[in-house]
Amino acid sequence: MGLLGRVVFLKRLREELLEKRKQGATELQIDEIDKQLRKINQEIQNMRKMME
């Protein structure tokens, strides 16, 4: 998968996680979702740097 494809995939995943969070999750689920979101955001930032 190319870099751009990976970024698109991660952004979709991020949107799905945000939607799950909005739909009402337990505190434990929210913590896990937030961890995953931080990892996704970091990976997207790293890829953007590589594309520059």
N, C-alpha and C positions, 0 to 999 in steps of 0.2 A: 504494500500500500504506500503510495507516495505521501510526501509530507502534507500536501494540501488536503488529500483525502483523509488523512489522520486527524487533521485539525477540524475538518467538517464533522467527522465521526465524534470527536470529543465534545464539540459544541452541542451536538444533538443529545449526547449522553448527559451533558450538563443541564440542558433544558428539561430532560426527563426527570432528573434528580430534583431540580427546583420545583417541578410540578408535584412530585411525590411529597416534598416537604410542605407545600402549600395545602395539600389535601388532608393534612392532619396526621402527623406521625407521632409516635411516642418520643419522649426525650432521648432515649437511647438510639432510636432510629434517626432522629435529627442529628445527633452527634456523629453517627456513622456517615450520614449523607454529607454533612459538613466536611468531614475528613476526605471523603471521595472528591468533593468539589474543590477543595484546596489542591489535591494532587492533580486534578484535571487542569485547573487554572495554571498551575506551575508548569505542567507539560506543554500547554498551549503557548505560554510565554517563552519557554525554551525553544520551541519550534519557530516562533516568530523571529527570535534572535538569529536562528540558523538560516532563515530565509532572507535576511537582510544582506 
